[in-house]
Amino acid sequence: MALRKIAQIGHPVLRTPSREVSLEELRSDAFQRLLDDLVDTMRDANGAGIAAPQVYEPVRACVIEVKSNPRYPYKPDVPLTILVNPVLELRGEERFDNYEGCLSVPGFRGVVSRATEVRLTALDRDGNAIDRVVRGLTAGTFQHEIDHLDGVLYVDRVTDPRTFTTWTEFERHHQAAFVERAKALVARFGS
Ligand code: NI
């Protein structure tokens, strides 16, 4: 197990669009090690996901997993998903207000408008094609992680800066109402 240092907001690597990964690079030991390290680093930090530029590697790869997450107790479980060269297509007009946090923006959360349904195409760690539709709260998690690969942080997408809150004040003042909305989404989509 190897943990990588997590880049913090202000570091230019988080603002650099990441480059695509070739099949040859994907199959290299160094790249497979990076994927393992992303998983270890995400789990150690209790993240719901982490993207390669967050560990100072500007390549198009990210990992997502939710398993009774203490940072996001209301999030439905998502099995470990490793995405290389992912592309998202927003489907439909429906959006929902998602309270997001980020391991690269410690201590804060804010409300971001996310599509409730996206089509995801990507490669898995073996180079096999992934093509699926992701819905509900989980669609927000995928949009957040893939934004990182374009140098976009959730704070860029917070339309009302007055929604910024520390984690403690989120729990005190905003969590209950948000969890109700989140539960309604999860009830509709099962994710
Ligand atoms: Ni993030």
Residues whose N, C-alpha, C, O or C-beta is under 5 A from the ligand:
A	BS01	NI	G101 C102 L103
